[in-house]
């Protein structure tokens, strides 16, 4: 099993000409779970988009590397090929394109004979109704079903690093547990590194955090272990500033 290291150094990024990120430094290794928490408007989603290369988010300086490969100038699809996976806060609906079609293209048909088996197994692991596997991607699905579908994609693709942009948003307690447990198993099964953006400590009951980063005004202002997430949920961010 190949070990991977994802490194972000001095990352500055802007959206619509407005500077949002001001020098982010992170390092996530295989099997580690890093959590980013912060108040609304602190730049958490911008960080996820900058790392994945979403159009409209511009990296103005700094470095994003996977196993030493610089990703800053690469489009999103090449970053995905390098091992990055982004689970969106609001997954996009793709009418006319099925989940299987997406994963067949993403895997270039490799292991196609077992793709259906893997889809079924991953759907079962997160409690997704098998009938939804043949539907157009995310069309007419509930919020929880969309998030479960993201986890099916994760399990089939097995990326080196999974970036979660508030995947726990809109999930009920059962769905939250299923998604978190699948992610925790993934850190062992193929040692995926996880960078999870969240507001809620309850997501970390099943998903064990190695490091919690506090983001305020586009900067990491504090770091700590999993206990920090519980403290933040209880006390808020008033004690943190840039």
HELIX and SHEET records of a PDB file:
HELIX    1   1 UNK A   44  UNK A   52  1                                   9    
HELIX    2   2 UNK A   76  UNK A   81  1                                   6    
HELIX    3   3 UNK A   99  UNK A  106  1                                   8    
HELIX    4   4 UNK A  112  UNK A  114  5                                   3    
HELIX    5   5 UNK A  115  UNK A  125  1                                  11    
HELIX    6   6 UNK A  130  UNK A  134  5                                   5    
HELIX    7   7 UNK A  143  UNK A  157  1                                  15    
HELIX    8   8 UNK A  173  UNK A  189  1                                  17    
HELIX    9   9 UNK A  201  UNK A  204  5                                   4    
HELIX   10  10 UNK A  227  UNK A  235  1                                   9    
SHEET    1   A 4 UNK A  18  UNK A  29  0                                        
SHEET    2   A 4 UNK A   5  UNK A  15 -1                                        
SHEET    3   A 4 UNK A  57  UNK A  66 -1                                        
SHEET    4   A 4 UNK A  69  UNK A  70 -1                                        
SHEET    1   B 6 UNK A  84  UNK A  87  0                                        
SHEET    2   B 6 UNK A 161  UNK A 165  1                                        
SHEET    3   B 6 UNK A 193  UNK A 197  1                                        
SHEET    4   B 6 UNK A  33  UNK A  37  1                                        
SHEET    5   B 6 UNK A 211  UNK A 216  1                                        
SHEET    6   B 6 UNK A 219  UNK A 224 -1                                        
SHEET    1   C 2 UNK A  94  UNK A  98  0                                        
SHEET    2   C 2 UNK A 136  UNK A 137 -1                                        
END                                                                             
